[in-house]
Amino acid sequence: RVCYDDDPDKEIETVNFEVHPTIEIDEDDGPAGTKVEVKGTGYHENESEIEIRFYLKDPGTTHLEDDDYYVVVASMDIDVDDYGSWEGVTFEVPSSKKGEHKIYAVGNKADDIEDDEIRYDIFEVKPGISLGSTEGYVGDTIKVEGSGFEEDEEDIKITYDDEVVKETEADEDGIWEVTFVVPSSTKGKHEIDAYGEDTEAKDIKDKDFTVSPKITLAPTKGHVGTSLTVSGNGFAGSSSVTITYDGDTKDTATTND
């Protein structure tokens, strides 16, 4: 609004500016599982039922409302202030292929991305892995999931202390899942990593798996005088161990490397 300085009520010219909904995220990139906080501006003061959509595929302009193209990563009633702003919504980046992904927020008032001219933000998915469990014993079966790889990427290798323990390939969304048996290894932390024909190991943050000691006994029952065999794994390398029966020392041994 333009008016005279000495007479504010005397209007010279007025034009309108139309505010559209938009969002902003606090993290721009990372692997699946990254926690992202979203805040919005330009929404209706009575906006409710806001859902955050993370697009697995580029919707272009023809598939914005196609739920095969996105997943709802957060959906809730949030406090929108008198100026149409809100914040404090967080979500975890879902498993998805490597590259840029659009994020939209729609509500009960701003519910048409095109007609309401809702502006998106972009999150760049990078390759990463996750473990089904982070500690256990030699011989346990461990699940490893990968995402953020290239579409249909091949020759993906999963390593345990730099030794390949499994091979696989990604699907059209850059996602894969394998299991492997924890090999003989010493007590403590061991690194699990992955790489493929398009993804280098240095691009992926290693995950630690902690091995604990374990013994096996054969047989597990019998009469007095029965000869018992004790085996162990997951102990410290090249160190002495003592075998006891009800607290009494029965034998000693030395672990291998």
C-alpha positions as CSV (number, residue, x, y, z in Angstrom):
1,R,0.0,0.0,0.0
2,V,1.4,3.4,-1.0
3,C,0.1,6.5,0.7
4,Y,1.0,10.1,1.4
5,D,3.4,10.6,4.3
6,D,1.3,13.5,5.7
7,D,-2.0,11.7,5.3
8,P,-1.7,7.9,5.6
9,D,-5.4,7.5,5.0
10,K,-5.1,9.0,1.6
11,E,-4.2,6.0,-0.6
12,I,-2.2,6.3,-3.8
13,E,-2.0,2.7,-4.8
14,T,-2.6,-0.8,-3.4
15,V,-1.5,-4.1,-4.9
16,N,-1.9,-7.6,-3.5
17,F,0.8,-10.2,-2.8
18,E,-0.4,-13.8,-2.5
19,V,1.4,-16.0,0.0
20,H,1.7,-19.7,-0.9
21,P,2.5,-22.7,1.5
22,T,6.1,-23.8,1.6
23,I,8.3,-25.9,3.9
24,E,12.0,-25.9,5.0
25,I,14.0,-28.9,6.3
26,D,17.0,-28.8,8.6
27,E,19.0,-31.6,6.9
28,D,19.8,-31.5,3.2
29,D,21.3,-35.0,2.7
30,G,22.2,-38.3,4.4
31,P,21.3,-42.0,4.3
32,A,18.0,-43.6,5.1
33,G,17.2,-43.2,8.8
34,T,18.4,-39.6,9.0
35,K,16.2,-37.6,11.3
36,V,14.8,-34.5,9.6
37,E,12.9,-31.6,11.2
38,V,10.3,-29.8,9.0
39,K,8.8,-26.4,9.5
40,G,6.2,-24.7,7.3
41,T,5.0,-21.1,6.5
42,G,2.2,-19.7,4.5
43,Y,-0.4,-22.2,5.5
44,H,-4.0,-21.4,6.6
45,E,-4.3,-20.3,10.3
46,N,-6.8,-23.1,10.8
47,E,-4.7,-25.7,8.9
48,S,-4.9,-29.3,10.3
49,E,-4.3,-32.9,9.4
50,I,-0.9,-32.0,7.9
51,E,1.0,-34.9,6.3
52,I,4.6,-34.9,5.1
53,R,5.1,-36.7,1.8
54,F,8.5,-38.1,0.8
55,Y,8.6,-38.9,-2.9
56,L,10.4,-42.1,-3.8
57,K,10.1,-41.2,-7.5
58,D,10.1,-37.9,-9.2
59,P,6.4,-37.1,-9.6
60,G,6.9,-34.5,-12.3
61,T,3.6,-32.7,-12.7
62,T,1.4,-35.7,-13.5
63,H,1.8,-37.9,-10.4
64,L,1.8,-35.5,-7.5
65,E,-1.3,-37.1,-6.0
66,D,-0.3,-40.7,-6.9
67,D,0.4,-42.5,-3.6
68,D,2.5,-45.0,-5.5
69,Y,5.1,-42.3,-5.9
70,Y,5.4,-41.2,-2.2
71,V,5.2,-42.4,1.4
72,V,3.7,-40.4,4.2
73,V,6.5,-40.1,6.7
74,A,4.6,-37.9,9.2
75,S,0.9,-37.2,9.7
76,M,-0.5,-35.3,12.7
77,D,-2.5,-32.3,14.0
78,I,0.0,-29.6,14.7
79,D,-0.3,-26.1,16.1
80,V,-0.4,-23.6,13.3
81,D,0.0,-20.0,14.6
82,D,-2.0,-17.0,13.5
83,Y,0.5,-16.3,10.7
84,G,0.1,-19.8,9.2
85,S,3.5,-21.0,10.4
86,W,4.3,-24.3,12.2
87,E,7.3,-26.3,13.3
88,G,8.5,-29.2,15.4
89,V,7.6,-32.0,13.0
90,T,10.3,-34.7,12.6
91,F,10.6,-37.8,10.5
92,E,13.1,-40.5,9.5
93,V,14.2,-40.7,5.9
94,P,12.7,-43.9,4.4
95,S,14.7,-46.4,2.4
96,S,15.0,-45.0,-1.1
97,K,17.3,-44.8,-4.1
98,K,20.3,-42.5,-4.3
99,G,19.7,-38.9,-5.4
100,E,17.3,-36.0,-4.8
101,H,13.8,-36.5,-3.4
102,K,11.0,-34.0,-3.1
103,I,9.2,-33.4,0.2
104,Y,5.8,-31.8,0.4
105,A,3.5,-30.9,3.3
106,V,-0.3,-30.9,2.6
107,G,-3.2,-30.3,5.0
108,N,-7.0,-29.9,5.1
109,K,-6.8,-26.4,3.6
110,A,-3.7,-26.7,1.4
111,D,-4.5,-30.1,0.0
112,D,-3.8,-29.7,-3.7
113,I,-0.1,-29.3,-4.5
114,E,-0.7,-27.7,-7.9
115,D,-3.7,-25.6,-7.3
116,D,-2.5,-24.3,-3.9
117,E,1.0,-23.9,-5.4
118,I,2.6,-25.6,-2.5
119,R,6.4,-25.4,-2.7
120,Y,8.6,-28.4,-1.9
121,D,12.0,-28.9,-0.4
122,I,14.6,-31.4,-1.5
123,F,16.5,-34.1,0.4
124,E,19.4,-35.9,-1.2
125,V,19.6,-39.6,-0.3
126,K,23.1,-41.0,0.1
127,P,24.0,-44.7,0.4
128,G,24.0,-46.3,3.8
129,I,23.5,-49.5,5.6
130,S,21.7,-50.6,8.8
131,L,22.0,-53.7,11.0
132,G,19.3,-55.9,12.4
133,S,21.3,-56.2,15.6
134,T,24.6,-54.6,16.7
135,E,25.9,-57.2,19.1
136,G,25.9,-61.0,19.5
137,Y,28.0,-64.1,19.1
138,V,30.0,-65.9,16.4
139,G,27.6,-68.0,14.4
140,D,24.7,-65.6,14.8
141,T,22.7,-64.7,11.6
142,I,22.8,-60.9,11.1
143,K,20.5,-58.9,8.7
144,V,22.0,-56.0,6.8
145,E,19.8,-53.6,4.8
146,G,21.1,-51.1,2.3
147,S,19.5,-48.1,0.6
148,G,20.5,-45.0,-1.3
149,F,22.3,-47.2,-3.9
150,E,21.9,-46.7,-7.6
151,E,18.8,-48.1,-9.3
152,D,19.4,-51.8,-10.0
153,E,23.0,-51.5,-8.9
154,E,24.9,-54.8,-9.2
155,D,28.0,-56.5,-7.7
156,I,27.2,-55.1,-4.2
157,K,29.5,-56.7,-1.7
158,I,29.0,-56.8,2.1
159,T,32.2,-57.0,4.1
160,Y,33.0,-58.0,7.7
161,D,36.4,-56.6,8.8
162,D,37.1,-56.0,5.1
163,E,36.4,-59.6,4.1
164,V,33.5,-60.2,1.7
165,V,30.7,-62.2,3.5
166,K,27.8,-61.7,1.0
167,E,27.0,-60.4,-2.5
168,T,23.7,-59.0,-3.8
169,E,22.2,-56.4,-6.1
170,A,19.8,-53.4,-5.5
171,D,16.2,-53.2,-6.7
172,E,14.7,-50.4,-8.8
173,D,14.6,-48.2,-5.6
174,G,18.2,-48.7,-4.8
175,I,17.4,-51.0,-1.8
176,W,18.7,-54.4,-0.9
177,E,18.6,-56.8,2.1
178,V,20.9,-59.8,3.0
179,T,21.7,-62.0,5.9
180,F,25.1,-63.6,6.8
181,V,26.5,-65.7,9.6
182,V,29.1,-63.9,11.9
183,P,32.4,-65.6,11.2
184,S,35.0,-66.6,13.7
185,S,36.3,-63.4,15.3
186,T,37.7,-62.0,18.5
187,K,35.8,-60.3,21.3
188,G,34.9,-56.6,20.7
189,K,33.8,-54.4,17.8
190,H,34.0,-55.4,14.1
191,E,33.3,-53.2,11.1
192,I,30.6,-54.1,8.6
193,D,30.6,-52.2,5.3
194,A,29.3,-52.4,1.7
195,Y,30.2,-51.3,-1.8
196,G,29.0,-51.9,-5.3
197,E,29.8,-51.2,-9.0
198,D,28.7,-47.6,-8.6
199,T,29.1,-47.1,-4.8
200,E,32.4,-46.9,-3.1
201,A,33.0,-48.2,0.5
202,K,34.2,-44.7,1.5
203,D,30.7,-43.3,0.7
204,I,29.1,-45.5,3.4
205,K,29.5,-45.0,7.1
206,D,30.7,-48.3,8.7
207,K,28.5,-50.1,11.2
208,D,30.0,-51.8,14.3
209,F,29.0,-55.2,15.4
210,T,30.2,-56.3,18.9
211,V,31.1,-59.9,19.5
212,S,30.8,-61.4,22.9
213,P,32.5,-64.7,24.2
214,K,30.5,-67.9,24.1
215,I,31.2,-71.5,25.0
216,T,29.6,-74.7,24.0
217,L,29.5,-78.0,25.9
218,A,29.2,-81.6,24.7
219,P,27.5,-83.5,26.1
220,T,25.2,-81.3,28.2
221,K,24.1,-84.1,30.6
222,G,25.4,-87.4,31.9
223,H,26.7,-89.2,35.0
224,V,29.6,-88.6,37.2
225,G,32.8,-89.4,35.3
226,T,31.4,-88.4,31.9
227,S,34.1,-86.8,29.8
228,L,33.1,-83.2,28.7
229,T,34.4,-81.2,25.8
230,V,34.3,-77.4,26.0
231,S,34.7,-75.1,22.9
232,G,34.8,-71.3,22.8
233,N,34.7,-68.5,20.4
234,G,34.5,-64.7,20.5
235,F,37.3,-64.6,23.2
236,A,40.4,-62.3,23.0
237,G,42.9,-63.5,20.5
238,S,46.0,-65.5,21.6
239,S,45.2,-65.4,25.3
240,S,44.8,-67.9,28.0
241,V,41.5,-69.1,29.4
242,T,40.6,-71.2,32.4
243,I,37.8,-73.8,32.4
244,T,36.0,-74.2,35.8
245,Y,33.3,-76.6,37.1
246,D,31.3,-75.2,39.9
247,G,34.1,-72.8,40.5
248,D,36.9,-75.4,40.6
249,T,39.6,-75.1,37.9
250,K,39.5,-78.1,35.6
251,D,41.7,-77.1,32.7
252,T,43.4,-74.3,30.8
253,A,43.7,-73.4,27.1
254,T,45.0,-70.8,24.8
255,T,42.9,-69.1,22.1
256,N,44.1,-68.8,18.5
257,D,44.3,-65.5,16.7
